[in-house]
Amino acid sequence: MSSEQAQHPSRLSRRAFLHGSAVAAGAAMLAACSGGGATPAAKGGPATSAATGKGSSTKALPTPKKFSESPLLAKQVKAGSLPEVSERLPANPYVIPHNWLRRGKYGGNLRLIVDDTASGVVKEFMYGHSPLRWLNDALDVGPGLAESWETNADQTEWTLHLRKGLRWSDGEPCTAADIMFWWKDMVLDERHPEVAPAELVAADGKTAELSAPDDLTITIRFSTSAPLTAAYIANWVKNGNGPTWIVPKHYLVKYHPAYTGGLGEKWADTFESKRNFGINPDCPTMTGWRLKSYHEGRIMVWERNPYYWCVTPDGDQLPYVDTLTFTAVKDPQVSKLRVQNGDVDYAHGTFMGISLADVSGLKAVTKKSKLNVLLWDSGSGCGSLFFFNLNYKDPAIRKVLNEPKFRQALSHGVDRDEVQKAVFFNTGYKTTGTYNLKASDCLADPNGRKTFESWRDSYVTYDVEKAKKLLDEIGVVDRDGDGMRELPDGGRFRLRLDQAADANEDGDKMGNLLQKYWKALGLDVIRNPVPPAQWSVKWQAGELMAYTAWMNPAMPVHECLVSPELMVPVGNGLSAAFWAPLYANYAMIRNTPEEAKVAKVAPYERNPPSMKPPADDPVTRLWEIYDKARVETNAMKRYQQVWEMIKIHISEGPFYMGVVGNYPCVELAHQELGNVPARENLKLNGLIAPWQHPTPAAYDPEAFYWTNPAQHS
C-alpha cells in the first residue's frame, strides 16, 4: 500500500463495512436504494443532478444548429492554437440520444480507482472507436463512427458510411484508411499477431473481404449471409478491448515494416506498445478523453479530447468533465476503504469487487463518502456460473459428466433459496442457469418467453431425494459402504471443484455451498484452487473437471447468437473456456484444411487439443441448428431456431448451471454528479455484466457533469 493510500484510515471497521447488517436488513436496504438517482432526485443528492427519462432514442437526433465547448478549449481557440469547435467536429457529429440527459456544466475532475494502470477496465469507460454502438441495454444498434449502414437483400454485403470530418485527438483526419490499415497491415499481415475477429468470418469459415471505395465508405463482403454483422460490430469498445477495427495510420506507419525498413524482428512488440493509447500518451485516440500522463502501477490522468466527435442535443461538445484521474489500488479491501472515505467520485462495482454484501456498509457512510448507491440490473442469466468439463481427460469420469441425469441430479441438489439469501440478498430470480430473459429471442413473442422460462425452471427445484434417485439410476452409487458414491465401474469418484485461486468472496462462498450440497448427495467433493495463469491451458487440455466461482456471466448481448459461447461450443476464441472446450476448438477447424491435418493425431495431443463430438452427441445437433441459424436473415425464424437449441438444453442438459439470474450490481456516483442514470432510466434496467456491452461506456460517461465543477477541480 502506498503512503497516499494509507493517509485516511477508516473510522468504521472493515468488518462493519463489509458485514454491516444481517441478510434481511441488507435486502431491505437494497430495495430502498434500488432507485439511486431516480427522479426527482437521489436521497441525499441535489435535484439538479438527478436523471430523468427512460431509454434512448433509436432515431438519429438532428444536428444542433450551433455548438458550445469547454471554456478551456475556448481559450485555446481565442489564442489561435486550436480551430473553432465547428471545424473540430464532423459535419454530422453523434448526438447522444439518451432520454435521461440534462444539459450539464463544463469542468472538474473525476476520481476513479483501478486495480492496475494497464488494466483493460480503463477502456470500458470509452466507446469512441466503435463504428456502431449498443443502445437501450443492447436491444438496439445505433450509429457510432459510422453515421449509417446498410446491407443487401441476402445480407452478404454490408456497407458502413463514416462521418465526414472525423479527426483523431491530434487533429489529423480519421477516415476509412485507418480501418483498412488495421485490416491489411495488422489482420492480413501474418507478421502481426492480430487475427480476423468472429464478426468478419463467414459461416463457412472464410474470412470476409474488406474494401474502401472512398475515404468515408467501408464495404464488407461475406461468402455466406451474415445477418448479425451490425450487432457484432457494436460489441466491445474496439481498439483496446475486443477486436481493434481502427487505429491511427498516420501515427503508426513509422512502426510498421511495410512502410519503414530496419525495424528488426521484434517490431510487432514496439508497434503494440505504441498503438496502446491507454499507456502511451503520444498515441492519438477517438475517445472522449486522451491520456495526458501515465505512471505505471500508480496513477494515470486523462484530459478532454478537443476533437471528440460527440455532442449533446443542445450542441455541447463532450466531455463535460475536464479530466479523469485513475489511481491504481491492487487490494480490493483498500479500494473499498478509499470509497467510504470519500476518495472516489464514481465506481463501477464489478470492477472493484464491490458487491451486494457491501451495500449496507456503503449506505452507512454516505454522509462521508457523498456517494449515491445505484443498483443496475446485471443482466446475468446465471448469477454464479458453474459447469463441468464434458471433455475431461479421464474416460470413466468423463462418461459420468456427460450423463444428463448426473448434471440434473446436481442441479436439483442445490438449495437456491439459501443461495439467494446468503449471496444475493433475496434479489433476482432462481434459475437452472440460462441466458437472461432480456434476450431479443425471449422478448420476441410469448413462445420465446415460454421457452426461456421452461429452460430457467427445468432443474431449479431443490429436491435431495430426486437428486439421489437420479444418481442411483446411472450407477453412481455407494458400492463399498463407506458413505461415498463410486463410479459405475466401481472406481473411486472424487468430484473436484476447480476454481481460479483469485476468485472473489462471493465466488468463494458459492464454492463452499456447492461442496456442502453435493456432499449431502453422497459425493466425495473437494475444492481445488488453480493459479489463474494456468487455467486456460489446463481447461482446454481436459485436466480440470469443473468450473466454479464464476460470478456475473451475463450472456446474451442483444440475441443469443451474438454471444453463442454458452449456448453451443463454437470456435470464436471465448468458447474454449466453457463446458466443452475440445469440441469448441474442433469447431474452429471444422470444414477447413486443418481438420484433415490433425485427423491422425490423438485429440488431447493436438495443439490446441480438439475433439469431434460423436454423431449422436447433443453438441452435433446444436451445431447443425447453429449453422442454419447464423445465416438466417429472417429474425423471427432465427429466434425459432434458437428455441430449438434451448429444447436440447432442457432435454439433455443442463450443460451449465446457475443459481440466481438478473441480480443487481452496484454503481456508486457522487451526489453532485449529473447525468448518471438510475436503474429506472435504463431501457431494461441495465445490462452491465458482459464486456461486449461495455459499461459504463454504453451509457456515455462523457455526458456526466459536476453541478459545481469548481469544487471538483
N, C-alpha and C positions, 0 to 999 in steps of 0.2 A: 504494500500500500504506500502511495506517495505521501509526503508530508501534507500536501494540499488536501488530499482525501481525508486525512485524519484530523483536520483542524476543527471540525464541527461534530463531535461525538453526540449521539442522540441521548436525550434525557429519558426517552422511552426505551425500555429494554428490548433487545432483539426478540426475546420470547413473547413479549407483549405485542410487539409489532406484527409478528408472523401468526400468532395464535390469540388474537385479541378477543375472540368470542367463541362460544360453542357453535356447533353447526346450525342449530335452529336460529340463533341470533344472527349468524352470518347470512343465512338465507333471507331473513327479513331485511337485513341491510342491503343485500343485492337487489331485492325488489324495490327498496326505497331509492336507490341511486341509479337504477337502470336507465332513467331518462337523462341523467347527467346534465348536459347543457341544453335541455329541451326548452321549447317555448313555454312561457315568455323568457325565462332565464334559469340557469342552473342555480340551485340553492347556494347562496353564499357568493355568487358571481353577479356582476352587473348586467342588467338587461341589455345594455348596448352591445355586448359581445355574444348574446345568445343567438344560436342558429334557428332560422325558421324555414318552412317549406320542406318538401319531400322529393327525393329523387332528382333526376337530371333530365333536361330536355334532350330528345334524340334528334331533333331537327336543328341544324346549324343555326346559331343565332346570328343576326345581321352584324356586319362590321360597323363598329361605332364611327360616328362622323368625325370625332376628334379624339385625341389621345392625351393622357396625362402620364407623368413619370415621377420617379423619386426626386426629391429636392437635391440629393447628392449628384444624380445624373444631370439634372437641370443646370447645376453649377458648371459641370464639365462642358455642356453644350454652350453655355454662355462664354466660357473661356476658349472655345474653339477646339477643344481636344476630343470632342465627341459629336457625331452627327445628330441632327434633330431626331426626336423619337419616331416621327413618321417615316424617316429614312432608315431607321434601325429595324423596324418591324416589317414583316412581309406584307404584300398587298392586301391579303385577307388573313389576318392573324387568327389564331384559335381563340374563340371567345368561350371562356369557362362556362359550362352550361348548367351548373348545379343550382337547383331551386332554393337552396338554403343560404346562398351567398348574400352578404351585405357589402356595401361599399366600405372599404377599410381605410386605414391610415398608413402612410409610409414611415419606416424607421424601426429601430430597435434590433436587438439580438435575441436569438432563440438558443437556449442552453439545452443540450442533449447529451445522453450518455450512450456509449457503445462499448462492447467488450474488447474491441481491437480496432485501431485506426484503419487497418487494411480490410476490415470486415465488409462483406457484401451488403450488410444491413444498411450501411450509409446510402447506398444507391437505391434502396427501396423507398427512399423519400423523393425520388426524382424520375419522372416519366418522360423526360424531354426528348429521348432518342427514338421513341416508338413511332412508326408510320401510322399505326392505328391504336386506339385506346379503348379500354373497357369503360362502360357506363352502367349505372344502375345495378351495382353489385354483380356485374358480368352478364346481366340479361341482354345487354345491347352492346354493339360495337360502334364506336364513334371515331371521328377523324383525329388525326394527330399531325405528324409532319406532312402526311398526305391529306389534302383537304377533301378529296373524293376518291372513289374507287368503283370499279365495275367488273363484271365477269361476263363471259359469253354464255350461250344457251346451255351447253353441256358442262360448263364450269371447268373447262380445261385450260382456260386462259384468263388471267387476272391482270388488271391494269391499275396502277397507283398513280395519282396525279399530285405531285408535290406542290407545296405552296410557293408562289413566286416571291422571291425576295428574302428567303430564309438566310440567316447568317450565323456562322459559328461565333462563339464568345469573343473571338479576336477580331470580329468584323468581316472575316472572309466569307464569300458566298458558300452556301450549303446547297448542293444540287444532287442530281441523280448520279453524278460521277463519284460521289462519296459512298453511295451504296454499291456501285459497280466495283470500286476499289476493294471493298470488303469481299465481294463475291469473287472477282477474278484473282486478286493478289493475296487473298488470305484463304478463302474456302477452296478454290480450284488450284491454288499453288501448293503442290504436295510438300514443299519445303516448310510450309507453315502448318501448325497443329490444328487450326480451325477446320471444322468439317461442316457439311451441309446440315442445317437443322431439320427436324422432323417435318416442319411445315413446307419444306422445299424438296421433299422426297415423295414421289407419287406412290400410289397403292401397289404398283408393280415393282417397286424398288428402284426405279430410275430417278436420277436427280433432275430437278426442273431446270429449265433454261431461262436465265435472266438476261434482259437486254434493256438498253436505254435509248429509245428513238430520239429523245431530245433531253435537254437539261432538267425537265420537270416531269418526265414520264419514266416509269419502270414497268416493264411487261414481264409477266411470269407465265411460262408455258409448261404444262404438265402432259405426260403421256397418258394419263387417265383423268377422270373427273376428280376434282379436289374441292368439294363443297365447303370444307371447314377452313379454307385458307385465311379468310378475313379474321376469324376468331383466333387462329393460331398466331397471326401477326400481332394481334392485340395482347397476347400473352407476354409476361415478363416486362421488365423495363427496357430491355435491349441494351447493348453496349455496356455491359457490366454484370448483369445477372440474366442468364438465359442467352439465346442467340444474339449475336452482335448487331447485324443489319447495317449499321452505318458508323463510319469513322472519318476523321478529318484528313482527307487525302493530301491536301496541301501541306500539312504538318508532317505526315508520316512517310511521304515518299523518300525522304532522305535517309530513312532507316530500313528501306526495303531494297534487296539486291537487284530487283528488276529495274530499278531506277538509279541506283548508286552502286558502283562496284567496290570491292575491297572491304566488305563488312565482316568477313570471317564466318566460320561455321556456326557460331552461336548468335548470329544476327537476330534470330527469332526471339531470344530471351530479351535482348535490348529493345526490340520492336514492341514486345508485350509490355514491358515496363514503361516505355514512352507513351503508349496509347492508353494507359490506365489513368484516366482523368481523376480517379479517386485518390491517387498518391502522387501524381505528377502535376504540379500547378501550371506547367507550361502547355499542357495538352488542351487544346480547345474543346469545348463541350457545347451541347444544345440544351442543357438543363437550366433550371431557373437560377441556380447558384453555381459559381465556378470556384474551384479550390484556390484559396489565397495563400495559405501556409499549411505545412504538414510536418509534424514532429512525430516520427514513428513511435507507436506504442504509448503516446502521451496525449496529444491534442491536435486537432485539425480545425481550421477556420475556413468557412466558405463565404464568399461575398456575392452580391447580386450580379447576374449576368446582364450587362446593358443591352444585349441583343436578344434577350429571351422573347420568344415568338407568341406568347400567350397574354391575353388581356381579359379584363372583366367586361361585363356588358356596358359598364359606364365608360369604358375606354382606358382604364388604368392599366398601364403595363405592369405585369407582375415580375418578381415577387414584391409583396408589401414589406416583408421583413428584410432589413439590410444584410444581416449576417446570420450564419448558423455556426455554433461552436460545439463540436463533438469532443467530449472528454472520454478517454479510454479508462474503463474500470473493469478489470477481469472478474473480480469476485462479485457474484450476483447479490450477496448479502450486503456488501458495501454499497452497491448500486442502490439497493432499496433504502439504506440509511441516508444516502445522498438525496433520494427522492423526498423522504419525510422531513429532511432538514431544510427543504426549500431551495435546493441547489439545481433543480431541474425544472424546465418550463413545459416540456412535452415528453411523453413516453408512450411508446407502443409496447404494451405489456409483454407480449410474447418474445420480443427482442431482449427483454431484461429479466426474464424469469419471474415476472410478476403475474400471479395467478389469483383465482377467486379466494384462495386462503388468505391473501394479503389485504383484501378489501376492507375488512373491519379495522385493521391497523391503519390503513391509509385514511379512512374516514375520521379516525380518532385524532389525526394530526393535521386536518385540513386547515385549521387556523394558521399553523406554522408553515405548511408546505404551499398553501394557496393553490392547491390543485383540485380541480373537479374530477371525480371518478366517473368515467363514462363506460358503459358496458355495450360493446358492439357484438352482434352475433358472430360466432366463429365461422359458421358455415360448415362445420365439421360434420361428416356423416357418421363418425365412429367415437369421437372423444379420444379415448386411449385405444390405439390400434394394436392388435396382436394377431399373429398368424404363424403357421408352421411352414417350414421349407419342404414343399412337396417333392423337391429333388434332393432330399437329404441323402448323403452318400451310403449310409448303412442300409442294405436292401430290406432287411427284416423290419427295421423301424420305419423305413420309407413306405413299405406296404401298409402299415398301420396308419401313418399320417395321411395316406391317400384314401383311406376309408371314410366316406361321408359320415357314417354313423359315429366314428370316433370324434370327428370335429363337432358334430351335432351334440354328442354327449357332453363335450367340454363346454360348449356354449350354454347348454341347459344347467351346467354345474356352476355357473357364475351368478352370484346374487347381485343383480344390477341395482336393486333397491338400495342395498348397502353402499355400493359404489357411488350411486347418485348422491347419496347423503354425505359420504365421507370425503369424496374427491370433488364433486361438482355442486355441492351445497344446494341440492334439490332443484337444480336448473336443467334445462334441456329436456330431451325425451329419451327413454330407454330404447335401445336398438340392438339387433343382432350384429349390426355392422353393415353399412350400405354406403352408397353415395348419398349426399344430402338431398333432402326433399325440395331444395331450391333449384334443382337442375331443370333446365328447359324441358327435358324429356318428361319430367314429373309434372311440370306445370302446364304441359300442352293440352291435356284434356283429362276427364275423370278416369279413363282407362289407365293413363300413365300414373296418376296419383294412386290408384288402387294397386297397381303392380309394385310401385315403390313401397307402399305401406305393407303389402304382403311380404316383401323382402325384409323390411325392417322388423316385422313381428315373427318371422319364420321360426327362429330358435331362441327367442328372447326370454321365454318363461323359465324361471328358476325352479327346477324340479330334479332334486338329487336322485330320487328313486328311478325316474325315467332315464337319467344320465347313466346310472349304474346298469340298468337293463340294456341300454344300447351297447355299452362296453361288453357286457356278457354275450350279446348276440354276435359280436365279431371275434369272440375268443380271447379278449383281453381280460383274463380272469386270474384270480389268486390260485395258483396250482400247488404251491408248496406250503400253504397255511401260515405264511409269515405276515399276512395282512396287506401285502403289496401285490398288485396285479402284474402278471408276467405277459410276455408276448405270446401270440397264438402258438408259436413253435416251442413254448416253454422257456425261452431265453429271458434273461433279465431285461426289464423295461424301465429305464431311468429317463424320465421326461425332463429334459434340460431347458430351462427358460433363459435363453441368451438375451442379453441386453447390452447396449453401449454403456461403458463404465462411467460416462459423464451424464447419464440420464438425470433429468431434473427431479425435484422432490415428489411431484405428483406422479411421474412415471415410475419412480422407485416404490412409492406407496402402492401403485397399481400392481407392480410385480409381486409384492408381498401378498396382496389379496388373491391373485391368481394361484399362487403357491398354496395358500390356505384352502381355497375352494377345491382345487384338484387333488390335493392330498385327501380331502374328505370323500373323494370318489374311490380311494384305494390306490391312487397312483403315487409312485415314488418321484417326487418333484424336487428338483434342485434349481437354484438360480446361479447364473454364470455371467459375471461382468466381463465384457470383451473390450480391449483397447480400441477406441474409435478408428485409429489408423489402420487396424487390421480387419475391420468389419466387412467392407465391400468384397475384398479378396476372399475371405473365408466364406461369406454368404454365397457368392457365385460358385465357389468350389464345392458347395454342398456340405461344408464342415460344420455349419451352425444349424441347429434344429428348429429354433423358434425365434421370432422377432417380437419382443415385448418392450413396453415402456416408450412407445412412440406416440407422443401426445400431438393432437391437433391435425391429423391428416384430414384435409377438407375437400377432397375430390367431390364434385367436379367443378370446373370453371366453365360456365355457360351451359354446355351439354356434355353428357358423359364421354362422348368420343373425342372431345377436345382434350380430355385428361383420361385416357383409357387404361392407365397403368394398373389400377386395382381391378378394373373390370375384366381385363384379358391380358395375359403375358404377351407383350408385343415389343418390338425392337426399337425403342427410341432412347435408350440410354438410362432412363429413370427406372424402367420396369424391372431391371435386373436386381433391384433392391426389394422386390415384392415376393409374392408367395410361390412362384415357380421360376426361379432365376435361370436355370438352364434352358427351360422352354423359351423364356424371353430372349436369351442370347441366340437361340436357334432361329427365332423369328427374324432376327436381324440378317441372317444369311439365307433365309428361306427363298427359294427361287432365284438364287444368284450363283455365279460360278464357285463361290466359296463353299457352298453346300456340298458340291461334289468333292472338293479338295479335302474336306475333313471326314468324309464318309467312312474311311477305314481307320480313323483314329477313335479310340475309346472316348466316350462323352466327357469323362472327368479329366482326361488328358489333353483336351483341346484348349486352345488359347484364344478367347476365354472359353471355359467349359460350356458345352452346349449339348442339348439332347432333344431329339424329335419325339413328341408325345405319341403314344400308341394310337391307332386309328379309332379305337372306341373310347379314347380319353375325352373327358368333357372339354379340355383345352382345345382339342382338334375341332370340336363342334363350335366352340367360342370363336376360334379363328375363322371358320367358314362363314359365320354370321358377320363377324367384324370386317372381313374382306369385302363383303357386299355392302355393308352399312357405310363404310367410309367413302364410298364412291357414289352413294345415293344422293341425288340432287334435290329430291323432294323431302323437306324437313320432317313431315309427319311420317312418311314411310321409314325414314332413318330412325325416328324415335321408336317406331313399332319394332324395328329390328333390335334395338337396344332392349326393349321389353322382353324379347325372346331370349336375349342373353341373360337377363335378370332371372328368368324362369329356370335357367340352368343353375344359376347361383342358389336358387331356392331348393331345387330338387336334389342337387348333388353337392351343395355347399354345406356350411359356409366355407368359402375359401379363405376369407379373412373375417375377423370378428372385432366388434367394438362394444362399447358399454352405454355411452350417453352421447346422443347427437345434438348438434347445434347449441351447445352450452355457450354462454357469453365469455368474451375475453375483455381484458381491462385496457382501457386507454386513459391516460392522465393528461389533462390540459389545464394550464394556468387559468385562473378565474378571469384574468384580463386579456385572454387571447381569444380573438374573434374568428368566426367562420370555421370553427371546429364542429363538425356535425355531431349531433347526438344520434342515438340508435334510431329514433323515430324519424329522423331526417333522411335516413338511407332507405333506398327503394325496398330492399329485402331485409332491412335492419342490420345490414353489414355482411361482408364476406371477407374476412381478414386473415384466414389461416394460410391459404396457398400463396406461394410466392409468384405463381403465374398470374394471380390477380394482385398486383403489387400494392402493399399497404405500408404507409399511408399514401403512397404516390397517386393511387387511383382517385383519391379524394382531394388532390391538388393542395398540398400544404403551402404552395406558393401564394395561395389566397389567404392564409392565416395572417392575422394582423394584431398588433397591440392597440388597445383602446387608449393607452397612454405611452406611446413609444419612447418618449424622453426618459421615462423611468426604467426602461429596459435596454439601455444602450450598452 
